[in-house]
Amino acid sequence: MTGPSLASKHRLLPLALWAFFAAASSSARGELATEDLVIDEVADRTFQKGQQIRISGRYLELQDEEVLLFDCPARFLVTSTGIRRKVLEITATSANITLSVRCTEPDARPPRFEILTVEPAPPTSRLLDRDIEAASARGPEHAALMFRLGARILRMAETFEEPEIVQLAKKACIRGLLLKDALRAPGDAAGRVADIREMFGVVPDRSLAMQALAQLETKYPEANEVREFLIELNCRKFRGAWMLYEDFKSQQGFERYGDKWLLPEEKDFLLTIAAYLKKKQEPILRRRLDQEYQLLSSRGEVAVGMRPREVFQALGYPDRVYRKKARDAEFDQWVFGDRYYYFVGDLLIKHPEDDSELASR
């Protein structure tokens, strides 16, 4: 009686042992297991000829029979008409794809691969979130990978006008800081500041760096390095909270005008003068009879062409009055709360109820 067949013996083996024998058999035949990689790992890796990897990213174009992925240094050669047909069906610059590839030239810079399969990849947000989780799993010693991933996400957001993925860039950077933190001694504030500097060097987001430093300050309130970096980032502490200088000025009621910060009334005054001079208007003429202006002012109404005394009769004393000279003309601004009235040559040229930017000639 003959013994059980090889297949029967295999069925009798425990599953784990069968997997071991299968892997050993593949290794003996020179086959390498397919490894999933994040695009940001490719530049740092050393590949073996015949090594298989799986990689996903934004498809850019097919150039000289090579598939290009956004921000990926490697090149992926199309080796069959079937693969080529699949690639040409993909919408360039808007679709994500997953490539299974085999390394053909590991010593080339960049390394070259041949494509084995092409598949659609998840939508961008899901794909990047998956990349963040995969990169995190590499461990604390690969924290810099998270910063590079965050930088790539920011470049994608800008290149493809997808602002909704910016939050994922911040998520990647924060995850990178957490991984770095695990390698630091409990009292190493300077080292943690250095980690934030490293992150900022890759992803120059002042707001993100400020948030990380503000959290660090609560943990190490005596660490001068934290405050020095916050000031270097042009941050200010206001009402107990750190904020960017521009937010600090906005909290104080200022608005940006070119490279200056001005109160709203100052900014409006300069904009009005600039608009008036740009239109090169002739002096405003009184377009109504004196009696008509008097009637309007008696009802508390104003109109372009009024004299200051008529506006005064309509509205009373202004809170503040400012005067500026430009091109031999004198401009007066009367401020009533957040409402502004402008005079040139003792005639009203603009008021809040006027529909146009400036009065017509």
Phi and psi in degrees as a GROMACS rama.xvg file:
@    title "Ramachandran Plot"
@    xaxis  label "Phi"
@    yaxis  label "Psi"
@TYPE xy
-78.5601  152.929  THR-2
-75.5926  172.201  GLY-3
-62.0468  149.059  PRO-4
-69.4373  166.585  SER-5
-60.3032  -39.8905  LEU-6
-64.5411  -38.2468  ALA-7
-65.0737  -40.2345  SER-8
-61.6117  -41.027  LYS-9
-61.9871  -36.4775  HIS-10
-67.682  -23.6007  ARG-11
-82.6486  -17.2211  LEU-12
-73.8288  144.548  LEU-13
-58.6066  150.99  PRO-14
-58.5121  -45.1766  LEU-15
-62.2494  -39.6191  ALA-16
-68.9572  -37.4325  LEU-17
-63.2069  -40.1856  TRP-18
-63.3061  -37.8973  ALA-19
-63.6724  -46.5028  PHE-20
-64.3577  -36.1897  PHE-21
-66.7574  -42.9621  ALA-22
-65.5091  -41.9671  ALA-23
-63.0074  -37.857  ALA-24
-65.0896  -42.4303  SER-25
-63.0163  -41.5016  SER-26
-63.232  -38.8023  SER-27
-64.5249  -30.1057  ALA-28
-85.456  3.12581  ARG-29
83.6037  11.3508  GLY-30
-85.2437  140.669  GLU-31
-111.498  139.862  LEU-32
-65.8643  145.248  ALA-33
-73.0358  129.757  THR-34
-111.667  132.209  GLU-35
-82.3927  126.083  ASP-36
-123.189  149.445  LEU-37
-87.862  142.764  VAL-38
-50.735  -38.7856  ILE-39
-69.4092  -9.24782  ASP-40
-86.8511  -20.693  GLU-41
-60.2238  -42.1725  VAL-42
-63.9131  -27.8746  ALA-43
-94.7266  -7.6915  ASP-44
-89.2032  150.285  ARG-45
-106.233  124.705  THR-46
-106.653  156.58  PHE-47
-105.15  149.422  GLN-48
-62.9555  129.713  LYS-49
92.1284  -9.55949  GLY-50
-65.8264  137.241  GLN-51
-108.302  134.675  GLN-52
-133.009  161.812  ILE-53
-122.646  131.021  ARG-54
-142.339  143.174  ILE-55
-125.99  146.173  SER-56
-177.656  -176.424  GLY-57
-79.1196  122.9  ARG-58
-74.9955  127.403  TYR-59
-99.1013  -56.9979  LEU-60
-169.953  167.675  GLU-61
-104.683  114.758  LEU-62
-127.875  118.729  GLN-63
52.013  44.3132  ASP-64
64.1466  20.6705  GLU-65
-120.712  134.811  GLU-66
-84.5417  130.324  VAL-67
-108.57  131.105  LEU-68
-109.493  148.345  LEU-69
-59.5167  128.1  PHE-70
61.6812  20.207  ASP-71
-107.029  123.352  CYS-72
-74.4603  -21.615  PRO-73
-76.7185  160.032  ALA-74
-118.958  142.496  ARG-75
-125.323  111.783  PHE-76
-83.7385  133.678  LEU-77
-84.075  123.535  VAL-78
-116.863  2.68514  THR-79
-147.376  156.43  SER-80
-67.021  -31.7035  THR-81
-64.6005  -45.4778  GLY-82
-62.8386  -43.438  ILE-83
-60.7954  -41.596  ARG-84
-61.9214  -42.6184  ARG-85
-63.5042  -41.6995  LYS-86
-63.3387  -42.3514  VAL-87
-68.1389  -18.3159  LEU-88
-79.3315  -11.3655  GLU-89
-86.3445  140.219  ILE-90
-79.5594  114.955  THR-91
-64.7339  142.048  ALA-92
69.4631  -3.61272  THR-93
-125.302  -13.7019  SER-94
-109.019  147.098  ALA-95
-100.431  141.67  ASN-96
-132.489  157.972  ILE-97
-115.987  125.873  THR-98
-111.768  131.428  LEU-99
-100.036  124.203  SER-100
-136.075  161.834  VAL-101
-123.562  133.961  ARG-102
-72.8962  127.512  CYS-103
-110.48  -30.7944  THR-104
-133.697  80.8764  GLU-105
-67.1856  -24.7697  PRO-106
-89.6207  -7.81925  ASP-107
-71.2472  154.536  ALA-108
-126.238  105.557  ARG-109
-78.3866  160.847  PRO-110
-63.2428  152.928  PRO-111
-117.128  146.607  ARG-112
-133.78  156.605  PHE-113
-107.723  141.871  GLU-114
-81.946  130.639  ILE-115
-97.611  -45.1565  LEU-116
-143.15  154.951  THR-117
-127.77  128.546  VAL-118
-136.734  153.083  GLU-119
-68.3856  143.555  PRO-120
-103.782  164.572  ALA-121
-62.051  164.999  PRO-122
-55.5067  158.899  PRO-123
-53.9959  -48.9904  THR-124
-60.8009  -44.2547  SER-125
-66.9663  -40.1356  ARG-126
-63.694  -46.0371  LEU-127
-67.2609  -37.2222  LEU-128
-62.2696  -39.2398  ASP-129
-65.1431  -39.3732  ARG-130
-62.628  -40.2727  ASP-131
-61.9209  -45.0075  ILE-132
-64.9182  -41.0072  GLU-133
-66.1673  -42.5345  ALA-134
-67.0096  -37.0431  ALA-135
-61.2792  -36.2769  SER-136
-69.21  -11.285  ALA-137
-70.5572  -18.662  ARG-138
105.132  166.143  GLY-139
-57.2323  -32.7555  PRO-140
-68.4062  -10.1412  GLU-141
-109.778  27.0299  HIS-142
-61.1804  -34.1551  ALA-143
-60.9671  -26.6618  ALA-144
-60.3222  -36.2311  LEU-145
-65.2209  -37.721  MET-146
-66.7885  -41.5875  PHE-147
-64.3813  -37.4788  ARG-148
-64.004  -42.8974  LEU-149
-60.768  -40.5818  GLY-150
-64.8362  -39.5602  ALA-151
-64.6042  -39.9312  ARG-152
-63.3649  -40.3157  ILE-153
-63.9715  -39.9089  LEU-154
-65.3562  -37.4636  ARG-155
-63.6544  -44.3024  MET-156
-58.5919  -40.5802  ALA-157
-76.8982  -43.8494  GLU-158
-65.2767  -44.1804  THR-159
-103.213  9.31315  PHE-160
52.836  57.5016  GLU-161
-124.738  73.4454  GLU-162
-62.7763  -18.9983  PRO-163
-67.4488  -15.985  GLU-164
-93.1667  -1.58044  ILE-165
-59.4303  -37.4972  VAL-166
-60.637  -30.2004  GLN-167
-70.7882  -32.1295  LEU-168
-62.5869  -42.6377  ALA-169
-66.142  -38.0163  LYS-170
-61.4787  -42.2683  LYS-171
-62.8838  -42.5624  ALA-172
-67.1184  -42.3588  CYS-173
-62.9635  -40.7729  ILE-174
-62.5507  -38.2838  ARG-175
-63.3404  -41.034  GLY-176
-63.7358  -39.2051  LEU-177
-63.9952  -39.2086  LEU-178
-65.8129  -42.3585  LEU-179
-62.4545  -40.1283  LYS-180
-59.5118  -33.8302  ASP-181
-65.4147  -20.0903  ALA-182
-92.9467  -8.10135  LEU-183
-92.0676  147.781  ARG-184
-67.9772  151.651  ALA-185
-52.0184  -37.9671  PRO-186
-98.7244  13.5255  GLY-187
-86.0295  75.7619  ASP-188
-68.3102  -41.5111  ALA-189
-61.1398  -39.8363  ALA-190
-64.5111  -38.1927  GLY-191
-69.207  -36.2922  ARG-192
-63.5175  -40.253  VAL-193
-61.159  -37.0028  ALA-194
-64.491  -40.7572  ASP-195
-66.9967  -37.5518  ILE-196
-61.7152  -41.4753  ARG-197
-60.8836  -45.4129  GLU-198
-60.1644  -44.4095  MET-199
-66.3972  -31.2141  PHE-200
-65.735  -30.1719  GLY-201
-90.7776  -42.2981  VAL-202
-122.387  90.6952  VAL-203
-75.8565  63.1085  PRO-204
-102.916  105.126  ASP-205
-62.5061  -39.0614  ARG-206
-62.9843  -43.2181  SER-207
-65.3913  -44.6231  LEU-208
-63.3941  -39.5994  ALA-209
-63.2185  -43.5112  MET-210
-61.4539  -42.3161  GLN-211
-65.0281  -41.1063  ALA-212
-69.3409  -38.2184  LEU-213
-62.754  -39.0772  ALA-214
-66.2194  -37.4343  GLN-215
-66.9523  -34.8846  LEU-216
-64.6061  -35.2883  GLU-217
-65.8554  -27.9568  THR-218
-85.8361  -33.9277  LYS-219
-128.64  72.9774  TYR-220
-64.228  -19.0465  PRO-221
-96.1797  1.54619  GLU-222
-80.601  110.282  ALA-223
-65.4507  -30.1988  ASN-224
-59.1117  -34.9752  GLU-225
-66.1458  -50.652  VAL-226
-65.0452  -37.7083  ARG-227
-62.6045  -41.1605  GLU-228
-69.1833  -37.7966  PHE-229
-62.0073  -42.1927  LEU-230
-68.6379  -37.1472  ILE-231
-60.9295  -32.8864  GLU-232
-80.69  5.33554  LEU-233
61.2959  49.5639  ASN-234
-105.294  155.372  CYS-235
-131.911  147.938  ARG-236
-95.3694  123.214  LYS-237
-136.166  120.924  PHE-238
54.4692  41.2679  ARG-239
83.0975  2.17045  GLY-240
-129.085  140.848  ALA-241
-78.0246  139.75  TRP-242
-149.429  157.172  MET-243
-63.1521  151.111  LEU-244
-56.146  -40.6376  TYR-245
-65.195  -35.1815  GLU-246
-71.2553  -36.1867  ASP-247
-60.2858  -45.8217  PHE-248
-66.3787  -38.0523  LYS-249
-63.9333  -38.9531  SER-250
-61.8196  -30.3313  GLN-251
-84.3971  0.0241233  GLN-252
94.3636  9.41685  GLY-253
-89.9748  157.61  PHE-254
-128.378  148.828  GLU-255
-79.179  136.394  ARG-256
-138.317  100.804  TYR-257
64.5889  -123.431  GLY-258
-100.503  14.8985  ASP-259
-115.132  159.45  LYS-260
-113.105  120.229  TRP-261
-126.486  155.483  LEU-262
-66.0613  153.17  LEU-263
-52.762  -40.4033  PRO-264
-67.8331  -35.5341  GLU-265
-67.3412  -43.5046  GLU-266
-62.5267  -44.9817  LYS-267
-63.5312  -37.8155  ASP-268
-60.4015  -48.9611  PHE-269
-65.0427  -39.5907  LEU-270
-64.5978  -39.449  LEU-271
-65.4027  -44.3938  THR-272
-61.4834  -45.4107  ILE-273
-61.7031  -42.9775  ALA-274
-65.8977  -39.5373  ALA-275
-64.0029  -45.8388  TYR-276
-69.4745  -32.9568  LEU-277
-65.651  -37.3108  LYS-278
-79.521  -10.6726  LYS-279
50.7108  50.8742  LYS-280
-71.7288  146.775  GLN-281
-74.7156  162.323  GLU-282
-55.2534  138.171  PRO-283
-65.1818  134.261  ILE-284
-102.308  150.98  LEU-285
-73.6801  117.453  ARG-286
-99.2628  4.3291  ARG-287
-127.611  165.022  ARG-288
-72.4139  155.092  LEU-289
-55.5018  -37.5692  ASP-290
-64.8003  -35.3306  GLN-291
-67.0745  -43.3951  GLU-292
-62.6586  -39.699  TYR-293
-62.8139  -40.6908  GLN-294
-63.817  -43.7291  LEU-295
-62.1007  -46.8442  LEU-296
-65.0489  -34.0085  SER-297
-66.2508  -23.3121  SER-298
-93.6564  4.90607  ARG-299
77.9011  22.4687  GLY-300
-111.044  154.423  GLU-301
-124.41  160.351  VAL-302
-150.81  150.454  ALA-303
-57.3468  136.761  VAL-304
102.13  -11.1303  GLY-305
-67.1521  151.536  MET-306
-86.9701  161.692  ARG-307
-54.5509  -39.8821  PRO-308
-65.7847  -31.772  ARG-309
-72.3133  -37.9118  GLU-310
-66.4945  -39.2776  VAL-311
-60.6844  -42.7104  PHE-312
-63.6387  -30.9622  GLN-313
-80.5468  -38.9032  ALA-314
-117.477  -18.011  LEU-315
88.7006  -165.397  GLY-316
-69.7719  133.485  TYR-317
-72.388  158.191  PRO-318
-68.2776  -41.0879  ASP-319
-147.997  153.473  ARG-320
-130.409  131.477  VAL-321
-125.454  149.31  TYR-322
-131.368  136.749  ARG-323
-135.102  149.787  LYS-324
-110.464  139.203  LYS-325
-154.141  125.109  ALA-326
51.1698  51.6768  ARG-327
63.6356  14.6565  ASP-328
-115.424  146.638  ALA-329
-105.956  127.741  GLU-330
-112.748  130.669  PHE-331
-112.4  137.527  ASP-332
-117.349  124.175  GLN-333
-103.648  127.4  TRP-334
-108.501  121.822  VAL-335
-119.902  94.8119  PHE-336
63.1798  -117.372  GLY-337
-107.843  24.7558  ASP-338
-116.62  135.111  ARG-339
-123.665  137.634  TYR-340
-125.694  135.428  TYR-341
-123.009  137.98  TYR-342
-123.779  142.504  PHE-343
-133.295  127.888  VAL-344
58.8899  37.6423  GLY-345
64.6342  23.0335  ASP-346
-129.551  140.039  LEU-347
-70.557  125.69  LEU-348
-109.474  -17.8289  ILE-349
-158.583  140.894  LYS-350
-149.847  163.404  HIS-351
-60.3741  -28.5619  PRO-352
-83.0919  -8.38003  GLU-353
-71.9228  133.458  ASP-354
-72.5264  -35.2762  ASP-355
-85.8275  163.434  SER-356
-62.2031  -40.6332  GLU-357
-138.788  158.975  LEU-358
-63.5963  152.402  ALA-359
-74.7621  161.955  SER-360
